[in-house]
Amino acid sequence: MLTRFFALMIIVVLALSACGGAQPAPSGGASPTVAPAAPTVAPAAPTVAPTTPPVAMAPALNVLAVQSFLADIAQNVAGDRLKVEALIPLGVDPHIFEPTPADVRKVADSDVLIINGAGFEEFLASLLENAGGERLVIEASKGLSSRTAREGEVAVMSPEELTDALCVEAADLFLAAEEITAGAERASAVELGAHAEKEADHGHDHDHEHAHDHGGMFWQVMLNRQADGTYAGFLKWDAEGGEIAIATGDGALVVTGIDTGAALDAEETLTLNCSGLTQAMIMDVEKGEYLLALTGFRAPQATLMIGTPGGHHHHDEGDPHFWLDPMNVVTYVANIRDGLISVDPAGAEVYRANAERYIAQLNELDRFIASEVAAIPEANRKLVTNHESFGYFADRYGFRIIGTIVPGVTTGASPSAQQLARLTERVRDAGVKVIFLETGANPQLAEQLARETGITIVSDLYTHSLSEADGPAPTYIDMMRYNVKRIVEALKQG
């Protein structure tokens, strides 16, 4: 019994000894907090602020250029900072472009509109009026002076050519003639423009659009009987300004400025015999209102035409095709650069650097063209084109302009038979071998000229529009290089 007691005591003592090393619980009975193990990876070094400021974000500007070649030039200046889109689709002749409602919306949404200027975009005023709003308009050709005809070129039409052109225009406009009653006295003079707008409001605007497409209007004017048995009447005319041809039938016409009260003198008078017209006055008028006094007519109805002397749209500023000389495009680049800087000053250095880089490419293009043209014998450096567009190119690289099928700087007219006959004669006299047409031009008259003179037709130059991306002229520089190669290939053998 005693032995069992001592054995039990020994067991108790041993159990107490084993528990002696345990940590006592803190007061309150909470579990002990265990400190976290030291990290095995050193913490990341603190972020150091950059020593240079971040690049400014490009602004959300909507930049629109009217022509595709102009959009390409502008894109080279804008670089990756801005996106430049073209208003006129590829392959469309800007001379006859008519903006659609979708085009008006594009302009309305634009912050910057880049135009060639120099009167090239004849639709611009009405387009901007319809679009409304405000935007920066950059005129790429600003600061350039229009060329004058050089020796050997046909600088102006002869009286015979003017007469022919006016009669062609009159025959076309006659189909859309309006009838209007003139006022019996100055105070009752009828406003020509208001009458045309009233007719258009009543849904008769098709013929008026047709007439305006040809740069003029034609009226059948009902006059008032006078005491001496003749007929007379008064009309008001709101002129846009520029060189104008005013033609009438038998009788007298005096044009007086309403503000000045001074009668205008004709720069030239012509005798006509077409569409009821017998006489025409060529005069240069300022923008404003004029009084037209028709007196001494022998019949109660008189014909009246107000048109353009050449039978085509008239550019008051002269030839706007500056871009066909790459050195003129240097001015385009400078104007575009400065315009973009004005709306996006934060991108100034980008635009300046891009412009400098592109100007270097234009200088290289100029050297390339001069080198290529050197392969053409001087006697063969003669150009006949569809319309007057290569004047600046000819001036820069030593060509002579012999003539054009369309007698003017636009493509929106047709020459008379007499004008074609005179061109045929000039081509034969000058020994011209090739006529150059831009893509999309109607080749019919060129083919007639070729049949009569044996001249060769090159009909695939790009002058007013770039080609598709996979075509021969996807950029302005590509366009110029391609054109030069085609011209040199055609003329160097002569």
C-alpha positions as CSV (number, residue, x, y, z in Angstrom):
1,M,0.0,0.0,0.0
2,L,2.8,2.4,0.9
3,T,4.7,1.4,-2.2
4,R,1.7,2.4,-4.3
5,F,1.4,5.8,-2.5
6,F,5.1,6.6,-3.1
7,A,4.7,5.7,-6.8
8,L,1.7,8.0,-7.2
9,M,3.6,10.9,-5.6
10,I,6.5,10.5,-7.9
11,I,4.2,10.7,-11.0
12,V,2.6,13.9,-9.7
13,V,6.0,15.6,-9.1
14,L,7.2,14.7,-12.6
15,A,4.1,16.1,-14.2
16,L,4.5,19.4,-12.3
17,S,8.1,19.6,-13.4
18,A,7.2,19.2,-17.0
19,C,4.7,22.1,-16.8
20,G,7.2,24.5,-15.1
21,G,8.6,25.9,-18.4
22,A,5.3,27.1,-19.9
23,Q,4.6,31.0,-20.3
24,P,1.9,32.2,-18.0
25,A,-1.2,33.6,-19.7
26,P,-1.6,37.4,-19.6
27,S,-4.2,38.8,-17.3
28,G,-7.7,38.9,-18.7
29,G,-7.2,35.5,-20.4
30,A,-6.4,36.9,-24.0
31,S,-4.3,34.8,-26.4
32,P,-0.8,36.0,-26.8
33,T,0.1,38.1,-29.9
34,V,2.8,36.6,-32.1
35,A,5.1,39.1,-33.8
36,P,5.3,38.6,-37.6
37,A,8.4,37.2,-39.1
38,A,10.8,39.6,-40.7
39,P,10.3,40.0,-44.5
40,T,12.6,38.1,-46.7
41,V,12.4,40.6,-49.6
42,A,13.5,44.2,-49.2
43,P,10.7,46.8,-49.8
44,A,10.7,48.6,-53.2
45,A,12.6,51.8,-53.4
46,P,10.4,55.0,-53.3
47,T,9.2,56.3,-56.7
48,V,11.4,59.2,-57.9
49,A,9.6,62.1,-59.7
50,P,10.6,62.5,-63.4
51,T,13.1,65.3,-64.1
52,T,11.3,66.3,-67.4
53,P,7.6,67.2,-67.8
54,P,5.4,64.7,-69.6
55,V,4.6,65.3,-73.3
56,A,1.4,67.3,-73.8
57,M,-1.6,65.3,-74.9
58,A,-2.8,66.0,-78.5
59,P,-6.0,68.1,-78.6
60,A,-9.2,66.6,-79.9
61,L,-9.3,68.9,-83.0
62,N,-11.3,68.0,-86.1
63,V,-9.1,69.1,-89.0
64,L,-10.5,69.0,-92.6
65,A,-8.8,69.9,-95.8
66,V,-10.8,70.5,-99.0
67,Q,-8.6,68.6,-101.5
68,S,-6.9,65.3,-101.0
69,F,-3.4,66.6,-102.0
70,L,-3.9,69.4,-99.5
71,A,-4.9,66.9,-96.8
72,D,-1.7,65.0,-97.5
73,I,0.5,68.2,-97.2
74,A,-1.2,69.1,-94.0
75,Q,-0.9,65.6,-92.6
76,N,2.9,65.8,-93.1
77,V,2.9,69.0,-90.9
78,A,0.5,67.6,-88.3
79,G,2.3,64.3,-88.1
80,D,0.9,61.9,-85.4
81,R,-0.5,64.7,-83.3
82,L,-3.6,65.4,-85.5
83,K,-5.6,63.5,-88.1
84,V,-6.4,65.4,-91.3
85,E,-9.3,64.3,-93.5
86,A,-10.2,65.4,-97.0
87,L,-13.6,66.8,-97.9
88,I,-13.6,66.1,-101.7
89,P,-13.4,62.4,-102.5
90,L,-10.6,61.0,-104.5
91,G,-11.0,61.4,-108.2
92,V,-13.6,64.2,-108.0
93,D,-12.8,67.4,-109.9
94,P,-12.8,70.3,-107.4
95,H,-13.8,72.7,-110.2
96,I,-17.2,71.1,-110.5
97,F,-17.6,69.8,-106.9
98,E,-21.0,70.4,-105.4
99,P,-21.2,69.8,-101.6
100,T,-23.8,67.4,-100.3
101,P,-25.6,67.7,-97.0
102,A,-23.1,65.2,-95.6
103,D,-20.3,67.5,-96.7
104,V,-21.9,70.5,-95.0
105,R,-22.1,68.4,-91.8
106,K,-18.4,67.6,-92.1
107,V,-17.6,71.3,-92.3
108,A,-20.0,72.1,-89.5
109,D,-18.1,69.6,-87.3
110,S,-14.7,70.9,-88.2
111,D,-12.4,73.0,-85.9
112,V,-10.0,73.7,-88.7
113,L,-10.7,74.0,-92.4
114,I,-7.7,74.1,-94.8
115,I,-8.4,75.5,-98.3
116,N,-6.2,76.2,-101.3
117,G,-7.5,79.7,-101.6
118,A,-7.0,82.2,-104.5
119,G,-10.6,81.6,-105.6
120,F,-10.1,77.9,-106.3
121,E,-13.0,76.8,-104.0
122,E,-15.8,78.6,-105.7
123,F,-18.4,76.8,-103.6
124,L,-16.7,77.9,-100.3
125,A,-18.8,80.9,-99.4
126,S,-22.2,79.1,-99.6
127,L,-20.7,76.0,-98.0
128,L,-19.5,78.0,-94.9
129,E,-22.8,79.8,-94.7
130,N,-24.8,76.6,-94.8
131,A,-22.4,75.0,-92.2
132,G,-22.6,77.8,-89.8
133,G,-20.5,77.9,-86.6
134,E,-17.0,79.0,-86.2
135,R,-13.7,77.4,-87.2
136,L,-10.2,78.4,-88.2
137,V,-9.9,78.6,-92.0
138,I,-6.3,78.3,-93.2
139,E,-5.7,79.6,-96.7
140,A,-2.7,77.5,-97.9
141,S,-1.7,79.8,-100.8
142,K,-1.9,83.0,-98.8
143,G,1.0,85.3,-99.7
144,L,1.6,83.8,-103.2
145,S,1.1,86.1,-106.3
146,S,-0.8,84.9,-109.3
147,R,1.3,84.4,-112.5
148,T,1.0,86.4,-115.6
149,A,1.2,85.0,-119.1
150,R,4.7,84.8,-120.5
151,E,5.8,85.7,-124.0
152,G,4.3,83.3,-126.6
153,E,1.3,82.4,-124.4
154,V,-2.2,83.5,-125.1
155,A,-2.7,86.0,-122.3
156,V,-6.2,87.2,-123.0
157,M,-8.9,86.3,-125.5
158,S,-9.0,88.2,-128.8
159,P,-12.3,90.1,-129.5
160,E,-13.2,87.3,-131.9
161,E,-12.7,84.6,-129.2
162,L,-14.6,86.6,-126.6
163,T,-17.5,87.0,-129.1
164,D,-17.5,83.3,-129.8
165,A,-17.4,82.4,-126.1
166,L,-20.2,84.8,-125.2
167,C,-22.5,83.4,-128.0
168,V,-21.8,79.8,-126.8
169,E,-22.7,80.8,-123.2
170,A,-25.8,82.7,-124.4
171,A,-27.1,79.7,-126.4
172,D,-26.8,77.6,-123.2
173,L,-28.2,80.1,-120.8
174,F,-31.1,80.9,-123.2
175,L,-32.6,77.5,-122.3
176,A,-33.0,78.7,-118.8
177,A,-34.1,82.2,-119.5
178,E,-36.3,84.0,-117.0
179,E,-39.0,86.4,-117.8
180,I,-39.1,89.6,-115.7
181,T,-40.9,92.9,-115.9
182,A,-38.6,96.0,-115.5
183,G,-39.6,99.0,-113.4
184,A,-41.0,102.0,-115.2
185,E,-38.7,104.4,-113.3
186,R,-35.6,104.3,-111.2
187,A,-37.5,104.1,-107.9
188,S,-39.5,101.0,-109.2
189,A,-36.4,99.1,-110.5
190,V,-36.9,95.4,-110.1
191,E,-34.2,93.4,-108.1
192,L,-32.8,90.7,-110.4
193,G,-31.5,88.6,-107.6
194,A,-34.7,88.8,-105.6
195,H,-36.7,87.6,-108.6
196,A,-34.4,84.6,-109.1
197,E,-34.7,83.7,-105.4
198,K,-38.5,84.0,-105.5
199,E,-38.7,81.6,-108.5
200,A,-36.4,79.2,-106.7
201,D,-38.6,79.3,-103.6
202,H,-41.5,78.1,-105.8
203,G,-39.6,75.0,-106.8
204,H,-38.3,76.3,-110.2
205,D,-34.6,76.2,-109.2
206,H,-33.4,73.5,-111.6
207,D,-32.9,75.9,-114.5
208,H,-31.4,78.5,-112.2
209,E,-28.8,76.1,-110.9
210,H,-28.1,75.2,-114.5
211,A,-27.6,78.8,-115.4
212,H,-25.4,79.6,-112.5
213,D,-23.3,76.6,-113.3
214,H,-22.2,78.5,-116.4
215,G,-21.4,81.7,-114.6
216,G,-24.3,83.9,-115.7
217,M,-28.0,84.5,-116.1
218,F,-30.2,85.2,-119.1
219,W,-33.5,87.3,-118.9
220,Q,-36.4,88.1,-121.2
221,V,-37.2,91.6,-119.9
222,M,-40.7,93.2,-120.4
223,L,-40.2,96.9,-120.9
224,N,-42.5,99.9,-120.6
225,R,-43.7,101.9,-123.6
226,Q,-42.5,105.5,-123.8
227,A,-44.1,108.6,-125.2
228,D,-41.9,108.5,-128.3
229,G,-42.9,104.9,-129.1
230,T,-39.7,103.2,-127.8
231,Y,-39.5,101.0,-124.8
232,A,-37.5,101.3,-121.6
233,G,-37.1,99.9,-118.1
234,F,-35.0,99.8,-114.9
235,L,-33.5,96.9,-113.1
236,K,-31.4,96.5,-109.9
237,W,-28.4,94.2,-109.9
238,D,-26.5,93.0,-106.9
239,A,-23.0,92.2,-108.3
240,E,-20.5,89.9,-106.7
241,G,-17.7,91.8,-108.4
242,G,-15.1,90.9,-111.0
243,E,-14.9,91.1,-114.7
244,I,-18.4,90.8,-116.2
245,A,-19.9,90.7,-119.7
246,I,-23.3,92.4,-120.0
247,A,-25.1,91.8,-123.3
248,T,-28.4,93.1,-124.6
249,G,-30.4,93.5,-127.9
250,D,-31.0,96.7,-129.9
251,G,-31.2,99.6,-127.5
252,A,-29.0,101.4,-125.0
253,L,-27.8,100.1,-121.6
254,V,-26.2,102.2,-118.9
255,V,-24.9,100.7,-115.7
256,T,-24.7,103.1,-112.7
257,G,-23.5,102.4,-109.2
258,I,-26.4,103.0,-106.8
259,D,-24.1,104.2,-104.0
260,T,-21.8,106.3,-106.2
261,G,-24.3,107.5,-108.8
262,A,-21.5,107.2,-111.4
263,A,-22.0,105.4,-114.7
264,L,-19.5,102.6,-115.4
265,D,-17.4,102.7,-118.6
266,A,-16.9,99.6,-120.6
267,E,-13.4,98.2,-121.0
268,E,-14.4,96.7,-124.3
269,T,-17.5,96.6,-126.5
270,L,-18.4,93.7,-128.8
271,T,-20.9,93.2,-131.6
272,L,-23.0,90.0,-131.2
273,N,-25.6,88.3,-133.3
274,C,-26.9,85.4,-131.2
275,S,-29.8,84.5,-129.0
276,G,-31.4,87.9,-129.5
277,L,-28.2,89.7,-128.4
278,T,-26.6,92.4,-130.5
279,Q,-24.0,94.0,-128.2
280,A,-21.9,93.3,-125.2
281,M,-19.9,95.4,-122.7
282,I,-16.9,94.0,-120.8
283,M,-16.5,95.8,-117.5
284,D,-14.8,95.3,-114.2
285,V,-17.2,95.9,-111.4
286,E,-16.8,96.2,-107.6
287,K,-19.1,94.2,-105.3
288,G,-22.3,96.2,-104.7
289,E,-25.6,97.3,-106.1
290,Y,-26.1,98.7,-109.6
291,L,-28.9,100.3,-111.6
292,L,-29.4,99.0,-115.1
293,A,-31.2,101.5,-117.3
294,L,-32.4,100.0,-120.6
295,T,-33.7,102.7,-123.1
296,G,-34.4,103.1,-126.8
297,F,-35.6,99.6,-127.4
298,R,-37.9,99.1,-130.4
299,A,-39.8,96.1,-129.0
300,P,-41.6,95.6,-125.7
301,Q,-39.3,92.7,-124.8
302,A,-35.5,92.9,-124.6
303,T,-33.0,90.2,-124.0
304,L,-30.4,90.7,-121.2
305,M,-27.4,88.4,-120.3
306,I,-25.0,88.9,-117.4
307,G,-22.1,86.4,-117.7
308,T,-18.4,85.8,-117.6
309,P,-16.2,86.9,-120.5
310,G,-14.7,83.6,-121.1
311,G,-17.9,81.5,-120.9
312,H,-16.6,79.8,-117.8
313,H,-16.2,80.4,-114.1
314,H,-14.0,83.4,-113.4
315,H,-11.2,83.4,-110.8
316,D,-10.8,87.1,-109.8
317,E,-7.5,86.2,-108.1
318,G,-6.0,84.6,-111.3
319,D,-4.6,81.1,-111.7
320,P,-5.0,79.2,-108.3
321,H,-3.0,76.1,-109.3
322,F,0.1,77.1,-107.2
323,W,0.7,73.6,-105.9
324,L,2.0,72.2,-109.2
325,D,5.3,74.1,-108.4
326,P,6.7,72.4,-105.3
327,M,8.4,75.6,-104.2
328,N,5.0,77.2,-103.8
329,V,4.1,74.3,-101.5
330,V,6.8,75.5,-99.2
331,T,4.5,78.5,-98.6
332,Y,1.5,76.1,-98.1
333,V,3.5,74.3,-95.4
334,A,4.4,77.5,-93.6
335,N,0.8,78.7,-93.6
336,I,-0.5,75.4,-92.4
337,R,2.2,75.1,-89.7
338,D,1.3,78.6,-88.3
339,G,-2.4,77.9,-88.4
340,L,-2.0,74.7,-86.5
341,I,0.2,76.4,-83.9
342,S,-2.5,79.1,-83.4
343,V,-5.1,76.5,-82.4
344,D,-2.7,74.1,-80.6
345,P,0.2,76.1,-79.1
346,A,1.3,73.0,-77.1
347,G,2.2,71.2,-80.3
348,A,4.3,74.1,-81.7
349,E,7.6,72.3,-81.6
350,V,6.0,69.2,-83.2
351,Y,4.6,71.2,-86.1
352,R,7.8,73.2,-86.6
353,A,9.9,70.1,-86.7
354,N,7.5,68.3,-89.1
355,A,7.3,71.3,-91.4
356,E,11.1,71.6,-91.6
357,R,11.4,67.9,-92.4
358,Y,8.7,68.1,-95.1
359,I,10.2,71.3,-96.7
360,A,13.5,69.3,-97.0
361,Q,11.5,66.7,-99.0
362,L,10.0,69.4,-101.2
363,N,13.4,70.8,-102.0
364,E,14.6,67.3,-102.9
365,L,11.4,66.9,-105.1
366,D,12.3,70.2,-106.9
367,R,15.8,68.9,-107.6
368,F,14.4,65.6,-108.9
369,I,12.0,67.4,-111.3
370,A,14.7,69.7,-112.6
371,S,17.0,66.7,-113.2
372,E,14.3,64.8,-115.0
373,V,13.2,67.7,-117.2
374,A,16.8,68.2,-118.3
375,A,16.4,65.0,-120.4
376,I,13.8,66.9,-122.6
377,P,15.3,68.9,-125.5
378,E,14.4,72.5,-125.0
379,A,12.6,72.6,-128.4
380,N,10.2,69.9,-127.0
381,R,9.3,71.7,-123.8
382,K,5.9,72.7,-125.0
383,L,2.7,72.0,-123.1
384,V,-0.9,71.7,-124.4
385,T,-3.3,70.7,-121.6
386,N,-7.0,70.3,-120.9
387,H,-7.3,73.6,-119.1
388,E,-5.0,76.3,-117.7
389,S,-3.3,74.5,-114.8
390,F,0.3,73.9,-115.5
391,G,1.4,77.6,-115.6
392,Y,3.4,77.6,-112.4
393,F,5.0,74.2,-113.3
394,A,6.0,75.6,-116.7
395,D,7.4,78.8,-115.2
396,R,9.6,76.8,-112.7
397,Y,10.9,74.2,-115.1
398,G,11.2,76.0,-118.4
399,F,8.2,74.9,-120.4
400,R,6.1,77.0,-122.8
401,I,2.3,76.9,-122.7
402,I,1.0,76.6,-126.2
403,G,-2.7,76.5,-125.4
404,T,-5.5,74.6,-123.6
405,I,-8.7,73.0,-124.8
406,V,-10.8,74.8,-122.2
407,P,-9.8,78.5,-122.4
408,G,-9.5,79.2,-118.6
409,V,-8.3,77.9,-115.3
410,T,-11.4,75.8,-114.6
411,T,-12.8,72.7,-116.3
412,G,-16.5,73.7,-116.2
413,A,-17.0,75.0,-119.8
414,S,-16.8,73.9,-123.4
415,P,-14.8,75.8,-126.0
416,S,-16.5,77.0,-129.2
417,A,-15.7,75.6,-132.6
418,Q,-13.7,78.7,-133.4
419,Q,-11.6,78.4,-130.2
420,L,-10.8,74.8,-131.1
421,A,-9.9,75.8,-134.6
422,R,-7.5,78.4,-133.3
423,L,-5.9,75.9,-130.9
424,T,-5.5,73.4,-133.7
425,E,-3.6,76.1,-135.7
426,R,-1.4,77.0,-132.7
427,V,-0.5,73.3,-132.2
428,R,0.5,72.9,-135.8
429,D,2.5,76.1,-135.9
430,A,4.4,75.2,-132.8
431,G,5.0,71.6,-133.8
432,V,3.5,70.2,-130.6
433,K,3.5,66.4,-130.4
434,V,1.6,65.7,-127.1
435,I,-1.5,66.9,-125.3
436,F,-1.8,66.2,-121.5
437,L,-5.1,65.5,-119.7
438,E,-5.7,65.0,-116.1
439,T,-7.5,61.8,-115.0
440,G,-11.2,62.0,-115.3
441,A,-11.2,64.6,-118.0
442,N,-13.5,64.1,-121.0
443,P,-11.1,63.1,-123.8
444,Q,-13.6,63.8,-126.7
445,L,-12.2,67.2,-127.7
446,A,-8.6,66.0,-127.3
447,E,-9.4,63.1,-129.5
448,Q,-10.8,65.5,-132.1
449,L,-7.6,67.6,-131.9
450,A,-5.5,64.5,-132.2
451,R,-7.3,63.4,-135.4
452,E,-6.7,66.8,-137.0
453,T,-3.1,67.2,-135.9
454,G,-1.7,63.8,-135.3
455,I,-0.9,64.8,-131.7
456,T,-0.5,62.0,-129.0
457,I,-2.8,62.0,-125.9
458,V,-1.5,61.4,-122.4
459,S,-4.6,61.2,-120.3
460,D,-3.5,60.0,-116.9
461,L,-1.9,62.9,-115.1
462,Y,-3.0,63.6,-111.5
463,T,-3.4,67.3,-110.9
464,H,-6.4,68.0,-108.6
465,S,-6.7,64.7,-106.7
466,L,-4.5,62.0,-105.4
467,S,-5.0,58.3,-106.3
468,E,-6.0,55.5,-104.1
469,A,-3.4,54.1,-101.7
470,D,-2.4,51.4,-104.2
471,G,-2.3,53.8,-107.2
472,P,0.6,55.7,-108.6
473,A,-0.1,59.0,-106.7
474,P,-1.2,58.3,-103.1
475,T,0.7,61.4,-101.8
476,Y,1.4,64.9,-103.1
477,I,5.1,64.0,-103.7
478,D,4.2,60.8,-105.4
479,M,1.8,62.7,-107.6
480,M,4.4,65.2,-108.7
481,R,7.0,62.5,-109.4
482,Y,4.5,60.4,-111.4
483,N,3.4,63.4,-113.5
484,V,6.9,64.4,-114.3
485,K,7.9,60.9,-115.4
486,R,4.9,60.8,-117.7
487,I,5.7,64.2,-119.2
488,V,9.3,63.4,-119.7
489,E,8.6,60.0,-121.3
490,A,6.2,61.7,-123.7
491,L,8.4,64.7,-124.7
492,K,12.0,63.6,-124.5
493,Q,11.8,61.7,-127.8
494,G,9.7,64.4,-129.4
